[in-house]
Amino acid sequence: MTNDSTSLRAAVIFAAAVAVVNGFGRFAYALLLPVMRDDLRWDYALSGWLNTANSAGYGIGALLGMVLLSRIKPALLFVWGLVIAVATLLLCGLTRELPTMMFLRFICGVGSAWVFACGGALIAAKYSHEPAKSASAIAIYYAGGGLGIAASGLLIYPVLNQDWTWPLGWLLLGAAGLMLSLWPSKLALQIGGAPGNKNFEPMPWRPFQTVTWAYFLYGVGYIVYLTFVIAWLREMKLGTVAATTVWLVLGVAAMASGYVWKGVMARWQPTSTFAAATLCTALGTALPLASQTFAVLLLSAALVGGSFFMVPGAMMALARKTLPQSLWAKAMNYFTMIFAIGQALGPVAAGWIADTCGMNAAMAAGAGVLVLAAALAKFQRS
């Protein structure tokens, strides 16, 4: 085995953890939503509350993580986050009560934030002496989200096809998450990592006001498609196989996005990358409004999947370019909190629009908010 393959094996293992917390913990709910909505007699606004709770937990988790990481090793917080995420997935299959589910989804969001942030820190520690492999390792790590999206489509297919009930879907996601978490947990504890230093250096918020609003709007807009796309496809009378195929394309495109956008990220200003990726996500969201042919639906999924992970990457690039290294973590903590607020508002607002005016109107609103976010980002100085 070559040194390169040995090195990147660690990135692949950590990508499995991202598959659990992002693919299963955050986005797979879109697959279960229409079945749960029918069984529990929820409207779209009520259905949106589960993703709102998850996004709120993600924001709180990011804030708590920054405090905890000054006291404990990233590996421990990483493992705790995986335990929380897997446990809450399993427990969601054991209740039909909305308040209980919202609490579990909130806690899942907290754990997911810890895994995502600490996994990035562990990747940085693992490849600190191999800078030539660092970019590929990070791309593989982020690709884990797409892997989880694609895998969840295969796992939840029997639920979508109404062969199984939705509680079995949650239990299956939890069981798969447990298996996928074992190797990342073991590797994390081997690496360990050191607690971070307390940083009291002030963050210059004012220069980032414009892009902060843009990132907030991005959070509001992109999550509409990721929450309601399967329900939308069911309204179009698309079959289970076709809907699952659309979801698989979304996941595969997300897996490839880091490599597709690698050159753009290297050459363009971060705000230009932000605007371009946001516009691609908006276009993918809006395309089915013009045509609902299967080819257009696949192109829509490819555009959204191939772009939506790149906006957080652009925000990290902006922080790296404009701030000293001592403020990178603080800046990303701030940006993540704003993003999470937007993500929390998006599903409920879109659900209300869908209940009032139809799902097409909700998706059009999501796309419109994304276009506004892209335009606002261009006013930010890089």
C-alpha positions in Angstrom: 0.0 0.0 0.0 1.3 3.4 -0.9 1.8 6.2 1.7 -0.8 8.2 -0.2 -3.5 5.6 0.0 -2.6 4.9 3.7 -2.9 8.6 4.4 -6.2 9.2 2.6 -7.7 6.1 4.3 -8.1 8.3 7.4 -10.1 10.9 5.5 -12.4 8.2 4.1 -13.0 6.9 7.7 -13.9 10.3 9.0 -16.1 10.9 5.9 -18.3 8.0 7.2 -19.0 10.1 10.3 -20.1 13.0 8.1 -22.4 10.6 6.3 -24.0 9.7 9.6 -24.6 13.3 11.0 -25.3 15.1 7.7 -26.7 12.5 5.4 -28.7 10.5 8.0 -29.0 13.0 10.8 -30.0 16.1 8.9 -31.1 15.4 5.3 -32.6 11.9 5.3 -35.7 13.3 7.0 -36.8 14.6 3.6 -37.3 11.0 2.6 -39.4 10.2 5.7 -41.4 13.4 5.7 -44.1 12.6 3.2 -44.8 9.2 4.7 -44.8 10.6 8.3 -47.0 13.5 7.1 -49.6 11.1 5.7 -49.6 8.8 8.8 -49.6 11.5 11.5 -51.9 13.9 9.6 -49.4 16.8 9.6 -49.6 19.8 7.3 -46.4 21.0 5.7 -45.7 23.7 8.3 -45.9 21.1 11.1 -43.6 18.8 9.1 -41.1 21.6 8.8 -40.7 21.9 12.5 -38.6 18.7 12.8 -35.9 20.2 10.5 -36.3 23.6 12.3 -35.5 21.9 15.6 -32.5 20.1 14.0 -31.1 23.3 12.6 -31.6 25.1 15.9 -29.7 22.3 17.7 -26.9 22.6 15.1 -26.5 26.3 15.9 -26.5 25.8 19.6 -24.1 22.8 19.2 -21.7 25.0 17.3 -21.7 27.6 20.2 -21.4 24.9 22.9 -18.6 23.2 21.0 -16.4 26.3 21.0 -16.7 26.5 24.7 -16.2 22.7 25.3 -13.2 22.5 23.0 -11.3 24.9 25.2 -11.5 22.3 28.0 -11.6 18.8 26.4 -10.0 17.1 23.4 -11.7 17.2 20.0 -11.7 13.4 19.9 -14.0 13.1 23.0 -16.5 15.7 21.7 -16.4 14.0 18.3 -17.3 10.6 19.8 -20.0 12.1 22.1 -21.5 13.8 19.1 -21.7 10.5 17.2 -23.2 8.8 20.2 -25.9 11.5 20.5 -26.6 11.5 16.7 -27.0 7.7 16.5 -29.1 7.4 19.7 -31.5 10.1 18.6 -32.0 8.5 15.2 -32.9 5.3 16.9 -35.2 7.0 19.4 -37.1 8.8 16.7 -38.3 5.4 15.6 -39.8 4.8 19.1 -42.2 7.7 19.4 -45.1 9.3 17.5 -45.3 12.5 19.7 -44.2 15.7 17.9 -42.7 17.4 21.0 -40.6 14.4 21.7 -39.5 14.1 18.1 -38.6 17.9 18.1 -36.5 17.4 21.2 -34.7 14.4 19.7 -34.1 16.3 16.4 -32.7 19.3 18.4 -30.3 17.1 20.3 -29.3 15.3 17.1 -28.4 18.8 15.7 -26.2 19.5 18.7 -24.3 16.2 18.3 -24.0 16.7 14.5 -22.4 20.1 15.0 -19.8 18.6 17.3 -19.0 15.8 14.9 -18.7 18.1 11.9 -16.5 20.7 13.6 -14.3 18.3 15.6 -13.9 16.0 12.6 -12.5 18.9 10.7 -10.1 19.6 13.5 -9.0 16.0 13.6 -8.4 16.0 9.8 -6.3 19.1 10.2 -4.3 17.4 13.0 -3.9 14.1 11.0 -2.5 15.9 7.9 -0.6 18.7 9.6 2.6 17.2 8.4 1.3 16.3 4.9 0.1 19.6 3.4 0.2 18.1 -0.2 -2.5 15.6 0.8 -4.5 18.1 3.0 -6.7 19.4 0.1 -7.7 15.9 -1.1 -8.3 14.8 2.5 -10.7 17.8 3.1 -12.5 17.1 -0.2 -13.0 13.5 0.8 -14.2 14.5 4.3 -16.9 16.9 2.9 -17.9 14.2 0.4 -19.2 12.2 3.3 -22.3 14.3 3.4 -23.2 13.3 -0.2 -22.4 9.7 0.6 -24.9 9.8 3.5 -27.5 11.4 1.3 -27.1 8.7 -1.4 -27.0 5.8 1.2 -30.1 7.1 2.9 -32.0 6.9 -0.4 -31.2 3.2 -0.6 -31.9 2.5 3.0 -35.3 4.3 3.1 -36.5 3.0 -0.3 -38.8 0.3 1.4 -40.4 3.1 3.5 -41.0 5.3 0.4 -42.4 2.2 -1.4 -44.7 1.7 1.6 -43.3 -1.8 2.3 -42.2 -0.6 5.8 -43.5 1.9 8.2 -41.6 5.1 8.9 -40.5 4.1 12.4 -38.5 1.3 10.8 -36.9 3.9 8.6 -35.6 5.8 11.6 -34.4 2.6 13.3 -32.6 1.5 10.1 -30.9 4.9 9.8 -29.8 4.6 13.5 -28.5 1.0 13.0 -26.6 2.0 9.9 -25.3 5.0 11.6 -24.0 2.9 14.5 -22.1 0.6 12.2 -20.6 3.6 10.3 -19.6 5.3 13.5 -17.4 2.5 14.9 -14.2 3.1 12.8 -14.3 6.9 13.0 -14.7 6.8 16.8 -11.7 4.4 17.1 -9.5 6.6 14.8 -10.5 9.8 16.6 -9.5 8.4 20.0 -6.2 7.3 18.5 -5.5 10.8 17.2 -6.8 12.6 20.3 -6.0 16.2 19.6 -5.4 18.9 22.1 -7.9 21.3 23.7 -8.0 24.7 22.1 -6.6 27.8 23.6 -9.0 30.4 24.9 -9.0 33.3 22.5 -10.1 36.7 23.7 -9.1 38.6 20.6 -12.1 40.6 19.4 -13.8 39.7 16.1 -14.3 42.6 13.7 -18.0 42.0 12.9 -18.7 45.2 11.0 -16.8 44.4 7.8 -18.8 41.1 7.5 -22.3 42.5 7.9 -23.3 42.2 4.2 -22.1 38.6 3.8 -23.6 37.7 7.1 -27.0 38.7 5.9 -26.3 36.8 2.6 -25.4 33.7 4.5 -28.5 33.9 6.7 -30.6 34.2 3.5 -28.7 31.2 2.0 -29.6 29.1 5.1 -33.3 30.1 4.7 -33.4 29.3 1.0 -31.3 26.2 0.4 -33.0 24.1 3.1 -36.4 24.4 1.4 -35.4 22.0 -1.4 -33.5 19.7 1.0 -36.5 19.4 3.3 -39.4 19.1 0.9 -38.0 17.8 -2.4 -39.4 14.2 -1.9 -42.8 15.5 -0.9 -42.7 17.8 -4.0 -41.9 14.8 -6.2 -44.8 12.9 -4.7 -47.1 15.8 -5.5 -45.9 15.4 -9.1 -47.0 11.8 -9.0 -43.4 10.6 -9.5 -42.9 6.9 -8.7 -40.8 5.6 -5.9 -38.0 4.4 -8.1 -37.8 7.7 -10.0 -37.9 9.8 -6.7 -35.2 7.6 -5.2 -33.1 8.1 -8.3 -33.4 11.9 -8.1 -32.3 11.6 -4.4 -29.3 9.4 -5.4 -28.2 11.9 -8.0 -28.4 14.7 -5.4 -26.1 12.6 -3.1 -23.6 11.6 -5.8 -23.4 15.3 -7.0 -22.7 16.4 -3.5 -19.9 13.8 -3.2 -18.3 15.2 -6.3 -18.8 18.9 -5.6 -15.5 19.4 -3.8 -13.6 18.3 -6.8 -15.8 20.0 -9.4 -15.5 23.4 -7.6 -11.8 22.9 -6.6 -10.4 25.1 -9.4 -13.1 27.8 -8.9 -12.4 27.9 -5.2 -8.6 28.4 -5.9 -9.0 31.1 -8.5 -12.1 33.2 -7.6 -12.7 35.5 -4.8 -14.7 33.8 -2.0 -17.7 36.1 -2.4 -17.8 35.2 -6.1 -17.7 31.5 -5.3 -20.5 32.1 -2.8 -22.6 33.9 -5.4 -22.0 31.3 -8.1 -22.7 28.3 -5.9 -25.8 30.0 -4.5 -27.1 30.8 -8.0 -26.6 27.2 -9.1 -28.5 26.0 -6.0 -31.3 28.5 -6.9 -31.4 27.4 -10.5 -31.6 23.7 -9.4 -34.5 24.6 -7.0 -36.4 26.5 -9.7 -35.9 24.2 -12.7 -38.9 21.9 -11.9 -41.1 25.0 -11.9 -40.5 25.2 -15.7 -40.6 21.6 -16.5 -41.3 18.4 -14.6 -39.8 15.9 -17.0 -37.6 13.3 -15.5 -34.5 14.6 -17.2 -35.1 18.1 -15.8 -35.7 16.7 -12.3 -32.3 14.9 -12.5 -30.6 18.1 -13.7 -32.2 20.0 -10.8 -30.9 17.5 -8.3 -27.4 17.5 -9.8 -27.3 21.4 -9.6 -28.4 21.5 -6.0 -26.3 18.6 -4.9 -23.3 19.8 -6.8 -23.4 23.3 -5.2 -25.0 23.6 -1.8 -22.0 22.4 0.2 -19.7 24.9 -1.5 -21.2 28.0 0.1 -19.9 27.0 3.6 -16.6 26.4 2.0 -16.6 29.9 0.5 -17.3 31.3 3.9 -14.3 29.5 5.3 -12.2 30.8 2.5 -13.3 34.3 3.2 -12.4 34.0 6.9 -9.0 32.6 5.9 -8.4 35.4 3.4 -9.4 38.4 5.5 -8.7 37.4 9.1 -5.6 36.2 11.1 -5.6 32.5 11.8 -6.3 33.2 15.5 -9.8 34.4 14.5 -10.8 31.7 12.0 -12.5 29.4 14.5 -14.4 32.4 16.1 -15.5 33.7 12.7 -16.8 30.3 11.6 -18.6 29.9 14.9 -20.3 33.2 14.3 -21.1 32.4 10.6 -22.5 28.9 11.6 -24.8 30.5 14.2 -26.2 32.9 11.6 -26.5 30.1 9.0 -28.3 27.9 11.6 -30.9 30.6 12.3 -31.7 30.8 8.6 -31.9 27.0 8.3 -34.2 27.0 11.3 -36.6 29.5 9.8 -36.6 28.1 6.2 -38.6 24.8 6.7 -41.4 26.3 8.8 -41.8 29.3 6.5 -41.7 27.2 3.4 -44.2 24.7 5.0 -46.6 27.6 5.7 -46.3 28.8 2.1 -46.9 25.3 0.8 -50.0 24.9 3.0 -51.3 28.2 1.8 -50.3 28.5 -1.8 -48.9 25.1 -2.8 -45.4 23.5 -2.9 -44.5 25.2 -6.2 -44.9 28.6 -4.5 -42.7 27.4 -1.6 -39.9 26.3 -3.9 -40.2 29.5 -5.9 -39.9 31.4 -2.7 -36.8 29.4 -1.7 -35.2 30.0 -5.1 -36.0 33.8 -4.8 -34.3 34.0 -1.4 -31.2 32.3 -2.8 -31.0 34.8 -5.7 -31.2 37.6 -3.2 -28.5 36.0 -1.1 -26.2 35.7 -4.2 -26.8 39.3 -5.1 -26.1 40.5 -1.6 -22.8 38.5 -1.4 -21.4 40.4 -4.4 -21.6 43.6 -2.3 -19.2 42.1 0.3 -15.6 43.1 -0.1 -13.2 40.2 -0.2 
